[in-house]
């Protein structure tokens, strides 16, 4: 196989150590291989950098190992002509005598022959933004779990609050729960704490709030409510910092929020995960495949079988599917029509993935051109058909129901 690069370094990264291999093509045609092990401390990484520079390496390829690759990558960033982070699934060594030294040599070998492609690693400011948006999402998920635990605790105490109200954690519900924790047990007094439209349900609330709320329930609810308060403050602080960091990306956020179903939070995640620089992705198909919303393919012996979607960024994929479900609930939009058409045939989950794919491809085009979203309308799929053909199809359908109909073209 033809060698593409002459001076390549391969790094097999672990938590406490990194094995480096410098593979150099000599003028005589021979290959010189030098291997050494270094610690992943700052001192060890300085020695690793000196080793690679002394060897004259111009391309460094390293395997993505959990989060351990980050320390090594950040230490080498900007010091070499090419610094590649490679998918571990793409650089598996042949089975046999597997060692850290052979893995590093194998990685340098496949990189020298162009048998592996680098993964997308965003610039530092986007990486920091990505860490914040991902942690905010974990806090939001934890908040939802705490609310579920609160509901379980109330059900255990016989408090049937959610049998009357739609939410266990609303302004009215919170005041009632705080009163229960403080020792109030009179159901009528608790029901009078209802606010707004919930006051229409005071009679039902009086019955639902009669239970056996004990001291251990009060202790559990107190801890849950305090944790919810902490999570609310944490989410607010993270959101404020994220918004401040996104000021330079305000035009991109405005473009993305013009797409139906894409909220400001969704736009923030898209910017954080992709960097909003669509030039990194040659086509919208490349972006969709990287995000994990593009169809996968599987063919063997000339036969194809369903393979679901490709593996991609789980954070971006999850956000896009949530946006797709929101877009499917909009009125009179292209995405709502697309969602309903696919959901009727293949179910809501496949419809959500298909709409997420469409949203991301739309985002790619809009960010490349700088234009705002212009919705084709909910009748887009009907307008694509030839009116004469569609009229004939409808005529056959009416006649199949036992009616006779005559179709006449309307005068212009």
Helices and strands as residue ranges (DSSP letters): E 7-13, E 17-25, E 31-39, H 42-54, E 59-63, H 69-76, E 82-86, G 88-90, H 100-112, H 124-156, G 161-163, H 171-182, H 187-191, G 196-201, H 202-208, H 215-245, G 247-249, H 250-257, H 264-274, G 278-280, H 284-291, E 299-300, E 303-304, H 314-328, H 334-346, H 348-369, H 380-383, H 387-400
